[in-house]
Amino acid sequence: MSDQPLITHLYTADPSAHVFNGRIYVYPSHDRDTGIPNNDNGDQYDMADYHVFSMDRVGAEVTDHGVALALEDIPWASKQLWAPDAATKDGKYFLYFPARDQDGLFRIGVAVGDEPGGPFKAEPDYIKGSYSIDPAVFVDDDGSAYMYFGGIWGGQLQQWPGNQHDPSGQEPSGDVPAICPRVAKMTDDMLQFAGDVTDLQILGEDGKLLGAEDKGRRFFEAAWMHKRDGVYYFSYSTGDTHYLVYATGTSPTGPFTYRGRILEPVIGWTTHHSIVEHEGRWFLFHHDSSLSGGVNHLRSVKVKELFYDDAGNILTVKQD
């Protein structure tokens, strides 16, 4: 399988891939170069709209469906349309996205459309009780939907202990648990949280929460959920150590036990992905900065086939 970018006429990142009506749709963020200097708050990632892409299968021609949602069409948002996701229910399609509100806090919004390629119309306000970044919405076999989200550093998750905002909040250090990603069940209409936002626990093989200093395994950002043979796979990025890793569990709300790495570090600082099954094969969508020559905020989506062993372990993807 080619390691060339799927899309070369735009810079794209953070791909959320889904199969709708037998076709693969990819919902990425849209990188652009605004000249903003790099910093750990991620101000250089100044995205202003979303495009949706689709293909009949991996390796086929990729269609750009154009701008599906733009910043100026979101009443509550001020800037930075970061990594999105999508879901469908009852003939409607939902685009979930983070953005900064008028006070500079990241919130998560939702926009609704009649077609998977958009366009989408944003709800007038963000989802009540939402915060931070990187929403991923998983619809289980029984129709129940869950949103997973969070990202530390520029994603502000460290500022929300106990779901209350503390602007002085910091990533913990020392012999204490790492910050957990968050999960919330969605309402039947897919527009709000149905209950409280809770921690999604990620445990080590000793049954204890991963520690704050365990930076090769602890959650940083880029939550994703998929299900295979009755097992729930929660995957994510370790951020400043640049791995894609995964944990497994028997419930969509956890707890999950760390299992291993999916992808080693790529060119560029960030790593963000999705995992989808199509026509009996599993695929890892991710991004790197190879097309831009290593510029961290000018990234490109790629795809690789994903394999499992007989015990259900994901085999670490080899770099080409």
C-alpha positions as CSV (number, residue, x, y, z in Angstrom):
1,M,0.0,0.0,0.0
2,S,1.4,3.4,-1.0
3,D,2.6,5.7,1.8
4,Q,1.8,8.8,-0.2
5,P,-0.7,11.4,1.2
6,L,-4.3,10.8,0.3
7,I,-4.8,14.6,-0.4
8,T,-2.2,16.9,-1.8
9,H,-4.1,20.0,-2.9
10,L,-4.8,20.9,0.8
11,Y,-3.0,20.3,4.0
12,T,-5.2,17.9,6.1
13,A,-4.8,16.3,9.6
14,D,-6.6,14.5,12.4
15,P,-8.6,12.2,10.1
16,S,-11.8,10.6,11.4
17,A,-12.8,7.9,8.9
18,H,-16.2,6.3,8.8
19,V,-18.1,4.0,6.4
20,F,-21.4,5.5,5.4
21,N,-23.6,3.8,2.8
22,G,-20.7,1.5,1.8
23,R,-18.3,4.4,1.1
24,I,-15.4,5.7,3.2
25,Y,-15.8,9.3,4.4
26,V,-12.9,11.1,6.0
27,Y,-13.4,14.1,8.2
28,P,-10.1,15.9,8.8
29,S,-9.0,19.2,10.1
30,H,-7.8,21.7,7.4
31,D,-4.3,23.0,8.1
32,R,-3.3,26.4,6.8
33,D,-0.2,28.6,7.3
34,T,-1.0,31.9,9.0
35,G,2.5,32.7,10.1
36,I,1.7,32.3,13.8
37,P,4.8,31.2,15.7
38,N,4.9,27.7,17.1
39,N,4.1,27.3,20.8
40,D,2.9,24.6,23.3
41,N,-0.6,26.2,23.3
42,G,-1.0,25.3,19.6
43,D,-1.8,28.8,18.4
44,Q,-0.1,27.9,15.1
45,Y,-2.9,25.4,14.4
46,D,-5.3,28.1,13.2
47,M,-7.8,26.2,11.1
48,A,-10.9,28.0,9.9
49,D,-13.1,25.4,8.1
50,Y,-13.7,21.7,7.4
51,H,-13.7,19.8,4.1
52,V,-15.1,16.3,3.8
53,F,-13.4,13.7,1.6
54,S,-14.6,10.3,0.4
55,M,-13.6,7.3,-1.7
56,D,-15.2,4.0,-2.8
57,R,-12.4,2.1,-1.2
58,V,-8.8,2.6,0.0
59,G,-6.7,3.2,-3.1
60,A,-9.6,4.6,-5.2
61,E,-9.9,8.2,-6.3
62,V,-10.6,10.7,-3.5
63,T,-13.4,13.2,-3.8
64,D,-13.3,16.6,-2.1
65,H,-16.8,17.5,-1.2
66,G,-15.8,21.1,-0.5
67,V,-16.2,23.3,2.6
68,A,-18.7,21.5,4.8
69,L,-18.6,24.0,7.7
70,A,-16.8,27.3,8.2
71,L,-15.9,29.3,11.3
72,E,-18.1,32.3,10.4
73,D,-21.1,30.0,10.4
74,I,-20.7,28.9,14.0
75,P,-22.3,31.5,16.3
76,W,-20.5,30.7,19.5
77,A,-16.9,30.0,18.1
78,S,-14.1,32.5,17.9
79,K,-11.2,30.5,16.3
80,Q,-9.4,27.2,15.9
81,L,-11.5,24.5,14.3
82,W,-9.5,21.6,15.5
83,A,-9.9,17.8,15.0
84,P,-13.5,16.8,14.2
85,D,-15.5,13.6,14.0
86,A,-18.8,12.5,12.5
87,A,-21.7,10.1,13.2
88,T,-25.1,9.2,11.8
89,K,-28.5,8.4,13.2
90,D,-32.0,8.3,11.8
91,G,-31.0,9.6,8.4
92,K,-29.1,12.6,9.7
93,Y,-25.4,13.2,9.8
94,F,-23.6,14.9,12.7
95,L,-20.2,16.7,12.6
96,Y,-18.6,17.2,16.0
97,F,-15.9,19.7,16.4
98,P,-13.9,21.7,19.0
99,A,-13.3,25.4,18.8
100,R,-12.6,28.2,21.2
101,D,-15.6,30.1,22.5
102,Q,-15.6,33.9,22.9
103,D,-13.7,33.6,26.2
104,G,-10.9,31.5,24.7
105,L,-12.0,28.2,26.2
106,F,-12.2,25.2,24.0
107,R,-15.8,23.8,23.7
108,I,-17.3,21.1,21.5
109,G,-20.0,21.8,19.1
110,V,-22.2,19.9,16.7
111,A,-23.5,20.6,13.2
112,V,-26.2,18.6,11.4
113,G,-26.5,17.7,7.7
114,D,-28.6,15.5,5.4
115,E,-25.6,14.0,3.5
116,P,-22.3,12.6,4.8
117,G,-20.4,14.9,2.6
118,G,-22.1,18.0,4.1
119,P,-22.9,20.8,4.1
120,F,-23.6,21.0,7.9
121,K,-25.4,23.6,9.9
122,A,-24.0,24.3,13.3
123,E,-26.2,24.4,16.4
124,P,-26.4,27.9,17.9
125,D,-24.4,26.9,21.0
126,Y,-21.8,24.4,22.1
127,I,-22.8,21.1,23.8
128,K,-23.7,21.9,27.4
129,G,-21.0,20.6,29.8
130,S,-18.4,20.2,27.0
131,Y,-14.8,21.3,27.2
132,S,-11.4,20.6,25.7
133,I,-10.8,19.1,22.3
134,D,-10.7,16.0,20.0
135,P,-14.3,14.7,20.1
136,A,-14.8,11.1,18.9
137,V,-18.3,9.7,18.8
138,F,-18.8,5.9,18.9
139,V,-22.2,4.4,18.2
140,D,-22.5,0.9,19.8
141,D,-24.4,-2.1,18.4
142,D,-27.5,-1.2,20.5
143,G,-27.6,2.3,19.1
144,S,-26.2,4.0,22.2
145,A,-23.7,6.7,21.4
146,Y,-20.8,8.0,23.4
147,M,-18.4,10.9,23.0
148,Y,-14.8,10.6,24.0
149,F,-12.7,13.7,24.2
150,G,-9.8,15.6,25.8
151,G,-6.4,16.9,25.1
152,I,-3.8,18.3,27.5
153,W,-1.5,21.3,27.1
154,G,-3.1,23.5,24.4
155,G,-6.3,21.3,24.6
156,Q,-6.9,22.6,28.1
157,L,-7.9,19.3,29.7
158,Q,-5.6,20.0,32.6
159,Q,-7.8,23.0,33.4
160,W,-10.9,20.9,34.1
161,P,-10.5,18.7,37.2
162,G,-13.9,17.4,38.3
163,N,-15.5,19.1,35.3
164,Q,-14.9,22.5,36.9
165,H,-12.7,25.1,35.1
166,D,-9.5,26.0,36.9
167,P,-7.4,28.3,34.6
168,S,-4.3,27.5,36.8
169,G,-4.6,23.8,36.3
170,Q,-1.5,22.0,35.1
171,E,-0.5,18.5,33.9
172,P,0.4,16.5,37.1
173,S,3.9,15.2,37.8
174,G,5.4,12.8,40.3
175,D,3.9,9.6,41.6
176,V,0.2,10.4,40.9
177,P,-2.2,9.1,38.2
178,A,-2.2,10.7,34.8
179,I,-5.1,12.8,33.6
180,C,-7.8,10.6,32.2
181,P,-9.7,11.2,28.9
182,R,-13.4,11.9,29.3
183,V,-16.5,10.1,28.1
184,A,-20.2,11.0,28.1
185,K,-23.2,9.3,26.7
186,M,-25.1,11.2,24.1
187,T,-28.8,12.0,24.0
188,D,-31.0,10.1,21.5
189,D,-31.0,13.2,19.2
190,M,-27.1,13.1,19.2
191,L,-27.0,16.9,20.1
192,Q,-26.2,16.9,23.9
193,F,-24.7,14.8,26.7
194,A,-27.3,12.5,28.3
195,G,-25.5,12.5,31.7
196,D,-22.4,13.5,33.5
197,V,-19.0,13.6,31.9
198,T,-16.8,11.0,33.6
199,D,-13.2,9.9,33.5
200,L,-12.3,7.0,31.2
201,Q,-9.8,5.0,33.2
202,I,-6.7,3.5,31.5
203,L,-5.0,0.9,33.6
204,G,-1.6,-0.8,33.4
205,E,-1.2,-4.6,33.6
206,D,-1.0,-4.2,37.4
207,G,-4.6,-2.9,37.5
208,K,-3.6,0.6,38.6
209,L,-4.2,3.8,36.7
210,L,-1.4,4.8,34.4
211,G,0.9,7.3,36.1
212,A,1.6,10.9,35.2
213,E,5.3,10.1,34.5
214,D,4.4,7.2,32.2
215,K,4.6,9.4,29.2
216,G,5.1,6.6,26.7
217,R,1.6,5.2,27.6
218,R,-0.5,7.9,29.3
219,F,-3.3,9.7,27.4
220,F,-2.4,13.1,25.8
221,E,-5.0,13.6,23.1
222,A,-6.7,12.1,20.0
223,A,-9.3,9.7,21.5
224,W,-10.8,7.0,19.2
225,M,-13.0,4.0,19.8
226,H,-13.7,1.0,17.7
227,K,-15.2,-2.4,18.4
228,R,-14.0,-5.8,17.1
229,D,-15.2,-9.2,18.0
230,G,-17.0,-7.8,21.0
231,V,-13.9,-6.1,22.4
232,Y,-13.8,-2.3,22.8
233,Y,-10.5,-0.7,21.6
234,F,-9.7,2.8,22.9
235,S,-6.8,4.3,21.1
236,Y,-5.1,7.6,21.5
237,S,-1.9,9.7,21.1
238,T,0.8,10.0,23.8
239,G,1.5,13.5,22.6
240,D,5.0,14.6,23.6
241,T,6.3,11.0,23.2
242,H,4.6,10.7,19.8
243,Y,3.1,7.2,19.9
244,L,-0.3,6.0,18.8
245,V,-1.3,3.4,21.4
246,Y,-4.4,1.4,22.5
247,A,-6.1,-0.2,25.4
248,T,-9.0,-2.7,25.5
249,G,-12.1,-3.2,27.7
250,T,-15.4,-4.9,27.9
251,S,-17.5,-1.8,28.2
252,P,-17.6,1.4,26.2
253,T,-17.1,3.5,29.3
254,G,-14.2,1.5,30.7
255,P,-12.1,0.7,32.5
256,F,-9.5,-0.1,29.8
257,T,-6.2,-1.9,30.1
258,Y,-3.2,-0.7,28.1
259,R,-2.2,-3.2,25.4
260,G,0.5,-1.7,23.2
261,R,1.6,0.6,20.3
262,I,-0.2,1.0,17.0
263,L,2.2,3.4,15.3
264,E,5.7,4.6,16.0
265,P,6.6,8.3,15.8
266,V,6.1,10.0,12.3
267,I,7.5,13.1,10.7
268,G,6.1,16.1,12.6
269,W,5.1,16.7,16.2
270,T,1.5,15.5,16.3
271,T,0.0,12.1,15.9
272,H,-3.8,11.7,15.4
273,H,-5.7,8.9,13.8
274,S,-8.8,6.8,13.3
275,I,-9.5,3.1,12.7
276,V,-12.2,1.8,10.4
277,E,-13.3,-1.5,8.9
278,H,-14.3,-1.6,5.2
279,E,-15.0,-4.7,3.1
280,G,-13.5,-7.0,5.7
281,R,-10.2,-5.1,6.1
282,W,-9.2,-2.7,8.8
283,F,-7.4,0.6,8.1
284,L,-5.5,3.1,10.2
285,F,-5.9,6.7,9.0
286,H,-3.3,9.1,10.4
287,H,-1.2,12.1,9.4
288,D,2.3,13.2,9.2
289,S,4.2,16.3,8.0
290,S,6.1,14.7,5.1
291,L,4.3,16.7,2.4
292,S,5.4,20.0,3.9
293,G,8.9,18.9,4.6
294,G,8.4,18.6,8.4
295,V,6.4,21.7,9.2
296,N,4.4,20.6,12.2
297,H,1.2,22.5,11.5
298,L,1.1,21.7,7.8
299,R,0.2,18.0,7.8
300,S,-1.2,15.4,5.4
301,V,-3.5,12.4,5.9
302,K,-2.3,8.9,5.1
303,V,-3.7,5.4,5.4
304,K,-2.2,2.0,6.2
305,E,-3.8,-1.4,6.6
306,L,-4.1,-2.6,10.1
307,F,-3.7,-6.3,11.2
308,Y,-4.6,-8.2,14.4
309,D,-3.2,-11.5,15.7
310,D,-5.3,-14.4,16.9
311,A,-5.5,-13.0,20.4
312,G,-6.9,-9.7,19.1
313,N,-3.7,-7.7,19.6
314,I,-3.1,-4.9,17.1
315,L,0.1,-5.5,15.3
316,T,2.3,-2.4,15.3
317,V,2.2,-0.8,11.9
318,K,5.5,-0.8,10.1
319,Q,6.7,2.5,8.5
320,D,7.4,2.3,4.8
